[in-house]
Amino acid sequence: MKATVTIYPRREILDAEGKAIREALAGLGFSEVREVRAGRRFELDLGDLTAARAGKRVREMCERLLANPMVEEYEIEVEGRPRS
């Protein structure tokens, strides 16, 4: 079973990296870009776990290590099925 986790700053938190990238893109002539959200992505191979068990375990991983729930939000996709 494979899972993908994508982590972004919460919308209400300033995404300084995303803002800097947007400004740099505008400086390079890409003025059509209105917003950039910078984040991280993890691809996990969970062996023989079922989709339900994999989703539960990955959520635990996010809460305990991969994301900081105070300032970040995350999306989990297990074998093509979103489970955020």
MODELLER restraints for C-alpha pairs under 7 A, 6 or more apart:
rsr = mdl.restraints
at = mdl.atoms
rsr.add(forms.Gaussian(group=physical.xy_distance, feature=features.Distance(at['CA:1:A'], at['CA:45:A']), mean=6.10, stdev=0.5))
rsr.add(forms.Gaussian(group=physical.xy_distance, feature=features.Distance(at['CA:1:A'], at['CA:46:A']), mean=5.16, stdev=0.5))
rsr.add(forms.Gaussian(group=physical.xy_distance, feature=features.Distance(at['CA:1:A'], at['CA:47:A']), mean=5.39, stdev=0.5))
rsr.add(forms.Gaussian(group=physical.xy_distance, feature=features.Distance(at['CA:1:A'], at['CA:48:A']), mean=5.83, stdev=0.5))
rsr.add(forms.Gaussian(group=physical.xy_distance, feature=features.Distance(at['CA:1:A'], at['CA:49:A']), mean=5.96, stdev=0.5))
rsr.add(forms.Gaussian(group=physical.xy_distance, feature=features.Distance(at['CA:1:A'], at['CA:50:A']), mean=6.95, stdev=0.5))
rsr.add(forms.Gaussian(group=physical.xy_distance, feature=features.Distance(at['CA:1:A'], at['CA:51:A']), mean=6.95, stdev=0.5))
rsr.add(forms.Gaussian(group=physical.xy_distance, feature=features.Distance(at['CA:1:A'], at['CA:79:A']), mean=6.63, stdev=0.5))
rsr.add(forms.Gaussian(group=physical.xy_distance, feature=features.Distance(at['CA:2:A'], at['CA:44:A']), mean=5.65, stdev=0.5))
rsr.add(forms.Gaussian(group=physical.xy_distance, feature=features.Distance(at['CA:2:A'], at['CA:45:A']), mean=4.60, stdev=0.5))
rsr.add(forms.Gaussian(group=physical.xy_distance, feature=features.Distance(at['CA:2:A'], at['CA:46:A']), mean=5.72, stdev=0.5))
rsr.add(forms.Gaussian(group=physical.xy_distance, feature=features.Distance(at['CA:2:A'], at['CA:78:A']), mean=6.05, stdev=0.5))
rsr.add(forms.Gaussian(group=physical.xy_distance, feature=features.Distance(at['CA:2:A'], at['CA:79:A']), mean=5.63, stdev=0.5))
rsr.add(forms.Gaussian(group=physical.xy_distance, feature=features.Distance(at['CA:3:A'], at['CA:43:A']), mean=5.89, stdev=0.5))
rsr.add(forms.Gaussian(group=physical.xy_distance, feature=features.Distance(at['CA:3:A'], at['CA:44:A']), mean=5.13, stdev=0.5))
rsr.add(forms.Gaussian(group=physical.xy_distance, feature=features.Distance(at['CA:3:A'], at['CA:45:A']), mean=6.56, stdev=0.5))
rsr.add(forms.Gaussian(group=physical.xy_distance, feature=features.Distance(at['CA:3:A'], at['CA:76:A']), mean=6.95, stdev=0.5))
rsr.add(forms.Gaussian(group=physical.xy_distance, feature=features.Distance(at['CA:3:A'], at['CA:77:A']), mean=5.54, stdev=0.5))
rsr.add(forms.Gaussian(group=physical.xy_distance, feature=features.Distance(at['CA:3:A'], at['CA:78:A']), mean=4.35, stdev=0.5))
rsr.add(forms.Gaussian(group=physical.xy_distance, feature=features.Distance(at['CA:3:A'], at['CA:79:A']), mean=6.08, stdev=0.5))
rsr.add(forms.Gaussian(group=physical.xy_distance, feature=features.Distance(at['CA:4:A'], at['CA:42:A']), mean=5.62, stdev=0.5))
rsr.add(forms.Gaussian(group=physical.xy_distance, feature=features.Distance(at['CA:4:A'], at['CA:43:A']), mean=4.51, stdev=0.5))
rsr.add(forms.Gaussian(group=physical.xy_distance, feature=features.Distance(at['CA:4:A'], at['CA:44:A']), mean=6.14, stdev=0.5))
rsr.add(forms.Gaussian(group=physical.xy_distance, feature=features.Distance(at['CA:4:A'], at['CA:76:A']), mean=5.80, stdev=0.5))
rsr.add(forms.Gaussian(group=physical.xy_distance, feature=features.Distance(at['CA:4:A'], at['CA:77:A']), mean=5.16, stdev=0.5))
rsr.add(forms.Gaussian(group=physical.xy_distance, feature=features.Distance(at['CA:4:A'], at['CA:78:A']), mean=6.51, stdev=0.5))
rsr.add(forms.Gaussian(group=physical.xy_distance, feature=features.Distance(at['CA:5:A'], at['CA:41:A']), mean=5.58, stdev=0.5))
rsr.add(forms.Gaussian(group=physical.xy_distance, feature=features.Distance(at['CA:5:A'], at['CA:42:A']), mean=5.07, stdev=0.5))
rsr.add(forms.Gaussian(group=physical.xy_distance, feature=features.Distance(at['CA:5:A'], at['CA:43:A']), mean=6.51, stdev=0.5))
rsr.add(forms.Gaussian(group=physical.xy_distance, feature=features.Distance(at['CA:5:A'], at['CA:74:A']), mean=6.68, stdev=0.5))
rsr.add(forms.Gaussian(group=physical.xy_distance, feature=features.Distance(at['CA:5:A'], at['CA:75:A']), mean=5.66, stdev=0.5))
rsr.add(forms.Gaussian(group=physical.xy_distance, feature=features.Distance(at['CA:5:A'], at['CA:76:A']), mean=4.68, stdev=0.5))
rsr.add(forms.Gaussian(group=physical.xy_distance, feature=features.Distance(at['CA:5:A'], at['CA:77:A']), mean=6.50, stdev=0.5))
rsr.add(forms.Gaussian(group=physical.xy_distance, feature=features.Distance(at['CA:6:A'], at['CA:39:A']), mean=6.99, stdev=0.5))
rsr.add(forms.Gaussian(group=physical.xy_distance, feature=features.Distance(at['CA:6:A'], at['CA:40:A']), mean=5.75, stdev=0.5))
rsr.add(forms.Gaussian(group=physical.xy_distance, feature=features.Distance(at['CA:6:A'], at['CA:41:A']), mean=4.43, stdev=0.5))
rsr.add(forms.Gaussian(group=physical.xy_distance, feature=features.Distance(at['CA:6:A'], at['CA:42:A']), mean=6.51, stdev=0.5))
rsr.add(forms.Gaussian(group=physical.xy_distance, feature=features.Distance(at['CA:6:A'], at['CA:74:A']), mean=5.50, stdev=0.5))
rsr.add(forms.Gaussian(group=physical.xy_distance, feature=features.Distance(at['CA:6:A'], at['CA:75:A']), mean=5.25, stdev=0.5))
rsr.add(forms.Gaussian(group=physical.xy_distance, feature=features.Distance(at['CA:6:A'], at['CA:76:A']), mean=6.69, stdev=0.5))
rsr.add(forms.Gaussian(group=physical.xy_distance, feature=features.Distance(at['CA:7:A'], at['CA:39:A']), mean=5.38, stdev=0.5))
rsr.add(forms.Gaussian(group=physical.xy_distance, feature=features.Distance(at['CA:7:A'], at['CA:40:A']), mean=5.17, stdev=0.5))
rsr.add(forms.Gaussian(group=physical.xy_distance, feature=features.Distance(at['CA:7:A'], at['CA:41:A']), mean=6.32, stdev=0.5))
rsr.add(forms.Gaussian(group=physical.xy_distance, feature=features.Distance(at['CA:7:A'], at['CA:67:A']), mean=6.70, stdev=0.5))
rsr.add(forms.Gaussian(group=physical.xy_distance, feature=features.Distance(at['CA:7:A'], at['CA:72:A']), mean=6.62, stdev=0.5))
rsr.add(forms.Gaussian(group=physical.xy_distance, feature=features.Distance(at['CA:7:A'], at['CA:73:A']), mean=5.81, stdev=0.5))
rsr.add(forms.Gaussian(group=physical.xy_distance, feature=features.Distance(at['CA:7:A'], at['CA:74:A']), mean=4.33, stdev=0.5))
rsr.add(forms.Gaussian(group=physical.xy_distance, feature=features.Distance(at['CA:7:A'], at['CA:75:A']), mean=6.58, stdev=0.5))
rsr.add(forms.Gaussian(group=physical.xy_distance, feature=features.Distance(at['CA:8:A'], at['CA:37:A']), mean=6.94, stdev=0.5))
rsr.add(forms.Gaussian(group=physical.xy_distance, feature=features.Distance(at['CA:8:A'], at['CA:38:A']), mean=6.51, stdev=0.5))
rsr.add(forms.Gaussian(group=physical.xy_distance, feature=features.Distance(at['CA:8:A'], at['CA:39:A']), mean=4.52, stdev=0.5))
rsr.add(forms.Gaussian(group=physical.xy_distance, feature=features.Distance(at['CA:8:A'], at['CA:40:A']), mean=6.79, stdev=0.5))
rsr.add(forms.Gaussian(group=physical.xy_distance, feature=features.Distance(at['CA:8:A'], at['CA:72:A']), mean=5.56, stdev=0.5))
rsr.add(forms.Gaussian(group=physical.xy_distance, feature=features.Distance(at['CA:8:A'], at['CA:73:A']), mean=5.54, stdev=0.5))
rsr.add(forms.Gaussian(group=physical.xy_distance, feature=features.Distance(at['CA:8:A'], at['CA:74:A']), mean=6.26, stdev=0.5))
rsr.add(forms.Gaussian(group=physical.xy_distance, feature=features.Distance(at['CA:9:A'], at['CA:15:A']), mean=6.19, stdev=0.5))
rsr.add(forms.Gaussian(group=physical.xy_distance, feature=features.Distance(at['CA:9:A'], at['CA:71:A']), mean=5.89, stdev=0.5))
rsr.add(forms.Gaussian(group=physical.xy_distance, feature=features.Distance(at['CA:9:A'], at['CA:72:A']), mean=4.27, stdev=0.5))
rsr.add(forms.Gaussian(group=physical.xy_distance, feature=features.Distance(at['CA:9:A'], at['CA:73:A']), mean=6.12, stdev=0.5))
rsr.add(forms.Gaussian(group=physical.xy_distance, feature=features.Distance(at['CA:10:A'], at['CA:71:A']), mean=5.61, stdev=0.5))
rsr.add(forms.Gaussian(group=physical.xy_distance, feature=features.Distance(at['CA:10:A'], at['CA:72:A']), mean=4.80, stdev=0.5))
rsr.add(forms.Gaussian(group=physical.xy_distance, feature=features.Distance(at['CA:10:A'], at['CA:73:A']), mean=5.46, stdev=0.5))
rsr.add(forms.Gaussian(group=physical.xy_distance, feature=features.Distance(at['CA:13:A'], at['CA:71:A']), mean=6.67, stdev=0.5))
rsr.add(forms.Gaussian(group=physical.xy_distance, feature=features.Distance(at['CA:15:A'], at['CA:37:A']), mean=6.79, stdev=0.5))
rsr.add(forms.Gaussian(group=physical.xy_distance, feature=features.Distance(at['CA:17:A'], at['CA:38:A']), mean=6.18, stdev=0.5))
rsr.add(forms.Gaussian(group=physical.xy_distance, feature=features.Distance(at['CA:18:A'], at['CA:36:A']), mean=4.79, stdev=0.5))
rsr.add(forms.Gaussian(group=physical.xy_distance, feature=features.Distance(at['CA:18:A'], at['CA:37:A']), mean=4.81, stdev=0.5))
rsr.add(forms.Gaussian(group=physical.xy_distance, feature=features.Distance(at['CA:18:A'], at['CA:38:A']), mean=4.81, stdev=0.5))
rsr.add(forms.Gaussian(group=physical.xy_distance, feature=features.Distance(at['CA:19:A'], at['CA:36:A']), mean=6.51, stdev=0.5))
rsr.add(forms.Gaussian(group=physical.xy_distance, feature=features.Distance(at['CA:21:A'], at['CA:36:A']), mean=6.88, stdev=0.5))
rsr.add(forms.Gaussian(group=physical.xy_distance, feature=features.Distance(at['CA:22:A'], at['CA:33:A']), mean=6.71, stdev=0.5))
rsr.add(forms.Gaussian(group=physical.xy_distance, feature=features.Distance(at['CA:22:A'], at['CA:35:A']), mean=6.36, stdev=0.5))
rsr.add(forms.Gaussian(group=physical.xy_distance, feature=features.Distance(at['CA:22:A'], at['CA:36:A']), mean=5.71, stdev=0.5))
rsr.add(forms.Gaussian(group=physical.xy_distance, feature=features.Distance(at['CA:25:A'], at['CA:31:A']), mean=6.98, stdev=0.5))
rsr.add(forms.Gaussian(group=physical.xy_distance, feature=features.Distance(at['CA:46:A'], at['CA:54:A']), mean=6.82, stdev=0.5))
rsr.add(forms.Gaussian(group=physical.xy_distance, feature=features.Distance(at['CA:51:A'], at['CA:78:A']), mean=6.38, stdev=0.5))
rsr.add(forms.Gaussian(group=physical.xy_distance, feature=features.Distance(at['CA:55:A'], at['CA:78:A']), mean=6.48, stdev=0.5))
rsr.add(forms.Gaussian(group=physical.xy_distance, feature=features.Distance(at['CA:55:A'], at['CA:83:A']), mean=6.73, stdev=0.5))
rsr.add(forms.Gaussian(group=physical.xy_distance, feature=features.Distance(at['CA:63:A'], at['CA:69:A']), mean=6.55, stdev=0.5))
rsr.add(forms.Gaussian(group=physical.xy_distance, feature=features.Distance(at['CA:74:A'], at['CA:84:A']), mean=6.85, stdev=0.5))
rsr.add(forms.Gaussian(group=physical.xy_distance, feature=features.Distance(at['CA:75:A'], at['CA:83:A']), mean=6.98, stdev=0.5))
rsr.add(forms.Gaussian(group=physical.xy_distance, feature=features.Distance(at['CA:75:A'], at['CA:84:A']), mean=4.49, stdev=0.5))
rsr.add(forms.Gaussian(group=physical.xy_distance, feature=features.Distance(at['CA:76:A'], at['CA:82:A']), mean=5.90, stdev=0.5))
rsr.add(forms.Gaussian(group=physical.xy_distance, feature=features.Distance(at['CA:76:A'], at['CA:83:A']), mean=5.11, stdev=0.5))
rsr.add(forms.Gaussian(group=physical.xy_distance, feature=features.Distance(at['CA:76:A'], at['CA:84:A']), mean=4.82, stdev=0.5))
rsr.add(forms.Gaussian(group=physical.xy_distance, feature=features.Distance(at['CA:77:A'], at['CA:83:A']), mean=5.49, stdev=0.5))
